[in-house]
Amino acid sequence: MQWALLIVDIWCSEVGLSVNPDKTGLIAFTRKRKLQGFFEPRFFGVKLSLSGSVKYLGIILDSRLTWREHVEVKVRKAHNLLWACRRAFRAEWGLGCKMVHWLYVAIVRPTLTFASLVWCPGCKTASTKKKLSKVQRLVCLGIMGAIHMTPTGAMEALIGLPPLELVIQGEVRSAAHHLWSLGCWSYLHPQRGHKCILIQLQKCDPIFNMRVDFMKPVFNLEPKYRVTMLTREEWTRSSGTPPMVKGLVWYTDGSRTAEGTRVGVYGQSANRRLTSL
């Protein structure tokens, strides 16, 4: 690891870049309490210490991949959003039921289901399901204006909101099938971890063995044209005949005078001319 960090340090020095080591996290994914033979590496002269969790692209990764901290942060964020929206409605006044339902489905729930394909193993525990149920219960009470003793399942059935763990499960299966259709799904250890999601999905219904009607975009960044900038001397010294090239030839020019700015475009082979102020 130290050798890899040294390579990054040398490359940054060559290209004139720098990396803030204070924003660099170091984590070891293991269930061992002690790491024998491990030493803290240095990066840009700063010693990197092990941390229990790191945040990467909005996902909190802990050393044992239990996803508890990630779920707690997401649930807390959802509660904050709900209480911020709670100021705009009450049981007797404020936003209507449809608007509150839209706020939850379009704003609050996507914050919980974001990147659920990665942290879906954390949704299988009873504690996580209970935390997710509390979030949706708060929304159901706001939509219906029911008393606090109303069962959560009954309110979900009346409103038409499936339980959050089922919504997350649907998002996970949809994302897994989409990645498989694009050829981006790995089959390493298909019976363990995240890999078993696609296997179980294809076993429950053979239709999921079919690929979706989607084409993977291919970006071709090679330019299909060439720009030739001739100086005034090259134009005066030459015979006045433009260089022979295959394809369309366009000439552009611009000038600025006291009256204003003018530009012109002329296509010799296309026989087109455009002039504007």
N, C-alpha and C positions, 0 to 999 in steps of 0.2 A: 504494500500500500504506500509506503514511504517513497518507493521508486516511482510509482504512478503520479503521486503529488509533485515530485520533483520535476517530472516531465512537463506537467502543467505549468509549474512555476517558470521553467526555462522558456516554454513557448510563449507565455504571457510577456516575458521580458523581451523576447525577440520582436513581437508584433506591437509592443507598446501598450499592453493592457494590464489591468490589475484586478485582483479579486480580494474582496473583503473577507478575511478569515473569521471575523466575528459572526458573519452570516452563514458560515459553513458548519453544518451539523454532522456529527459522527455517531452512528448507531450500529450495534451488532445484533443481528437477528438470531437469537439463540435462547434456549431455556436453561443454560448453565449459569450459575451464579458467579463463577470465577473463570476467567479466560486465561489459561496457561500460555505463557510465551507471548502475550500481547503487550505491546508498548504503544504509548500515545504518539502518533506521528506529528510532524511539524509541517505547517503550510504557510508560506510566506513569513517564516520566522516565528510563527505563533503555534504553540502546542494545542492540538485539538483533543478535547476530552470527550469521553463517551457520555451520551445523554440517553435518557430512558425513552424519549420519543422525539420525532422530528415531523415537520409539516412539509409536504411536497405536493404542489398543485392542488391545494385545498384539502388534502387527505392527511390525517395525522396517523403516522405509523409508529407503533410501540414495539419494543424489542421482542415481545412474545407474540405479536400479531393477534392480540385479543380484541382489538378495535373498541375497547371500552371508553378510552379517552375521546376517540373520534365521535362515538355515539353521544357521549355526554355533551360535547361541544356543539354538535348539530342540534340536539334537543334543546339546549339552552338558547341557541340562536333562534330556533323556531318559536320558543316561548317569548323571546323579546319581540319578534315580529308580530306575534299575535297580540301581545299587550299594547304594542304601538297602534295596531289596527283597532284594538278594543276601545280606544278613545273616540272612535267615529261611530260606534253603534252600541246600543243597549237593548234590553228586552222591550222597552216601550218606545224608543225613538232611535233615530240614526239611520244608517244604511239598511237597505232591504236584505231579505234572505238571499236572493240571487247574487247580489253584489258581495256579500260576505262569503258566500260559497266560491265565487270567482277569485276573491282575494286569497283564499286558502289554496285552491287548486293551482292558480297561476303563479303565486309568489311564495307562499310558505312551504307547501309540499315539495316543490323542486329543490329547495335547500336541503331537505332531508334525503331525497332520493339521488342526489348528485353523486356520481361515481359509485353507485351501489353495487356494481359488478365487482368492485375491488373489496369492499368491506362487508359483503353479504354474509360471510360466515359469522359475523358478530350479531346478526339478527336472529340467530337460532336459539339464543339463550332466553330464559323466561324474564330476566331482569330487563333486557332490551325491549322485549315485546311490551312489557308493562310501561316503560318510559314512552314508547311510541303511542301506546293507547291513551296515555294521559294527554298528549298533544292533541290528538284527534278528538278526545272528549271535550276539551276546552272549545274547540271549533264547533262541535255539534251543539253545545249549550248556547254559543253565540248566535248560531243560525236559527235554532228553534225557540230560544227563550224559555226552555224548559227548566223545571226545578232541578236542584243538584242531586236529587235521589233517583233521577231517571237513569236506567241502565244504558251503558254506552252502546251495546249491540243493538238495542232497540232504536236508538237515535240514528245510528249508522244505516240501519235498514230503511228507516223512513226517509232519510235524506238521499240515500243512494250512494253513500261513501263506503267503499270496501275498506277493511282494516289495513292499516299502514304496512304491516308485514307482508300482506298479499300484494299490495301495490309495489313494494320493493322487489318482491319475488318476480312479478311480471316485468318490471324494468330490467332485472338481471337476465331473465330468459330472452327478452327481446334484444338486449345488447349482445349476449353471447351468440344468438343466431345471426345477428347482423355481422359480427366479426367473422364468424365461420363462413358466411356467404361471400365475404370479401377475401377469403383466404388468409386471414390474419389470426386464426385460432391455432394455438399450439396443442399438440397431442402428446406432450411429454407428461407421463404419469396421468393417464386419462381417468383413472379410478380414484384419484385423491384430490382434495382441495377444490379449487375453482374448476378444474377440468371435468369433474363429474357433472357439472351443471348441464353441459350440452349433451352428455350421454343420457342423462335422465330425461331431458327434454325430447330427444329423438326417440326414446323408447316409449314414452307415453303416447305419442301420436306420430305415425310415419310421415305425415305431411311436412314435418319439420326437417326431413331429410332432403327436401327440395330447396334449392337456392332461390333467393329473391331476384326480382327483375331489376337489377341494379348493376351499372357499369362503373368500375373503378376508374376514376379520372387519372389521366396521364398528362403530365405537364411537360411541354416541349419549350424550353426557354431559349433555344437557339434562334437568333433573329433570321428572318427570311429576306432581309434587305441589307444593303451596304451603303454607308454614307461616305461620300468623297468630298473633302473640303479643299478646293483649289484656291491658291492665292492669286492676287492680281498679276504677279509676274508670270505665273504659269499660264494664265489665260492670254496675256499679251505676247509671250514668246512662242506659244503654239500656233498652229496654222488656223486656229479658230474652229476646228472640227472637234466635237466632243468625243471622248473615248468610247470605243465600241464595246458595248456590254450586251448580254442576253437578258431579255425581259423589258420591263417598263423603265423608262428614264424620266425622272422628275427634277425640275430645277426650282429652287426656292431662293428668295432674296427679300431683304427688308431694308428700309431706309427711314431716316428721321430728319425732317426739315422743320422750318419755322411754322409751316402750315399744319403739321401733324406727322403721324407715323403711317407708313404704307408698307404693305407686304404683298408679295406676288408669288404665285405658284404656276408653273408651266410644265405640261407633259408633252414631250415631243412625239413619242410614239402613240400616245392616247389622243393627241390633238385636243388637249383641254387647257384652258387658261383661266386663271382666277386672280382678281386683283381687288383689294379691299382697303379701306382706311383703318 
